[in-house]
């Protein structure tokens, strides 16, 4: 089939690579316009664009698909199918109607749970036991289309967003090819989503990364895992930002961990910087002061007399 691919971030690269290696023909790639990036705010191409250009694929970067001009490349490519993975632009009905077989989307959750922009982070934050990918036929709603197939994945106690992101991208790439074959042969039938149990995964804001030490240790550990690698959970130490990259709850969140006030540094224990929480204790494994590299807790604590200090 003639396939147009629409995607922008790293999560979209494995599915595009799988399509390029398949028996289908990728006739064009839609990706968002180049943006300023890095400390110098230089205009840089996204990873999907870079990958597409190395494979000799035609690339278009319209600012919107709501206008005839923005849809010109898509219309000229005459696709049988469009595959959309974390594209970042809204597809109006006029764009959805152009491919002969419609549009497929890889969504990183088990729909209808966690529709929206940040399903991986929200699943970790909520303490979900599992996540997965859904291959969905797109409609005009927000992740509301019928599902062709899904693949499930348990969420481990140490899994963070970075690790799940990579695993789900690979899982989604394999599921996508299976879904396309099933759609083409007629062996897969789309399943409408149930509205019962539908939840929304709003975009992550930096303000959410601030740790509230009055929460239980389990919830704080989930926040740290959910926000790695971005925006990274943070607290205040001696009046400066302290980012926490890896940590684990040392006791069940329902058990009081210390008489000390939440946020109090209790000392080093098994190469962890231990902090009292509202319930339980948190063992910090890797952390980073503002403007410095990240380091293990024992290295960080060398020369510091931090026991008894309170993080806020």
Buried (B, 14 or more C-beta within 10 A) or exposed (E): BBBBBBBBBBBBBBBBBBBBEBEBEBBBBBBBEEEEEEEEEEEBBBBBBEBBEEEEBBBBBBEEBBEEEBBEBBEEBEBBBBBBBBBBBEBBEBBBEBBEBBBBBBBBBBBBBBBBBBBBBBBBBBEBEEBBBBBBBBBEEEBBBBBBBBBEBEBEEEBBBBBBBEBBBBBBBBBBBBBBBBBBEEEBEBBEBEEEEBBBBEEBEEEBBBBBBEBBBBBBBBBBBBBBEEBBBBBBBEEEBBBBBBBBBBBEBEEBBBEBEBBBBBEBEEEBBBBBBBBBBBBBBBBBBEEEEBBBBEEBBEEEEBEEBBBE
